[in-house]
Amino acid sequence: MKLIHITTVPFTFRFFHGQIAFLKSRGIEVHAISSPGDELGALEEVEQREAIKVHPVSMQRRISPFRDLVSLWRLWRLLRREQPAIVHSHTPKAGLLGTIATRAARTKVVLLSIFGVRQMTKTGFSRRLLDFTTWLSCKLADCIWCDSFSVRDYIVAKGLCASKKAIVLGHGSVMGVDAREAFSPSKCGPDVRNAVRAEYGIPTNAMVLGFVGRIAADKGMRELASAWRNLRSRYPLLYLMLVGPTDATDPVSAEDEALFRTDDRVHLCGYCEDLPAHLAAMDLFVMPSYREGFGIVNIEAAAMALPVVSTRIPGCIDSVQDGVTGTLVAPRDADALRDAIEKYLEDPSLREQHGQAGRKRALQDFRPEDIWESLFRLYMDLAEQKGIVGPGVRKSESKPHVGMGK
């Protein structure tokens, strides 16, 4: 049985590492369609890393009517040639073009992923346009996989998707977190922690507040900068680590950027391959985002036994248990963010309590293997409904572990 994933950029396939190998072990032939990407050889890297066939089709992340029509035609032609049993489209642009092309090519099973809703922070025509494209993508798909219950509830409540189509696998997230091996404090002990700190010139006795994600306005950088200005003067051993690439499409203010770049106790780490080691260098994690699909970095931080301060928005309300694994505050509220961070700075026992509770939850509820198995069962269930289970595919005896809402 042939499955084709469609995404706008090759980077998205990092979220399916491990999952692709699992599906192949069950007898599914996996292909990937994506734009080549901004980095030279990015799509070829996916082909080599996952040992799958890849097909480059240029797709613009922004709306570009003529180029989108060209991309749509190329997708349709490719799907007609490859004749997959299942097509699974991800990311907003690939989700729209992928579902249209897949229906036009008469593929039997059409899946769509919704990992976050961009229009949550939009207004006016931009929001209406994104609502329409989301509605159309959902209308064309047989099933919509959401990475959190709150995002599922949001798209259903807004009339963007029929309730019966939208599902969540397990307890949410795209891939879970490997809390036993990769994101394990025991694997990243004091030597790793001190080595990362030494790399950035952070004292071993410092208190480190950390963030992981795009350095972008909608990640709540304005509120984080405001909270930092207040806290740094009162906590001389407090340092801030910002791990992630700068997003030129959603820039932070010039004032805040200048603060982050010139403050000798703020470290812009850029994109880092070894995320667990950087989390090991932190004492407290913060994610003041305005919109998320699930907020997987909150679970990754929790797996490293870090308490998490995040915002009370769809996605983050699933990845953080308020008062148990961390603290949730209202989005865009710099004072509330500062107070929540300070609470942990002043109370080491609370940091320990919430950090350990978060690690326990990550180990119990977010095993990657559970997500892989649930997705495989979902594929098989949908294929069986269409009567197209192929030879060589190892069937699952149980139904998909999916949720339809809380």
Helices and strands as residue ranges (DSSP letters): E 2-7, G 10-16, H 19-25, E 29-34, H 42-50, E 53-56, H 65-82, E 86-89, H 92-104, E 109-114, G 118-121, H 124-140, E 143-146, H 149-157, E 166-169, H 190-200, E 207-212, G 217-219, H 221-234, E 238-243, H 254-262, E 266-270, H 275-280, E 284-287, H 296-303, E 308-311, H 316-319, E 326-329, H 334-346, H 348-365, H 368-385, E 402-403
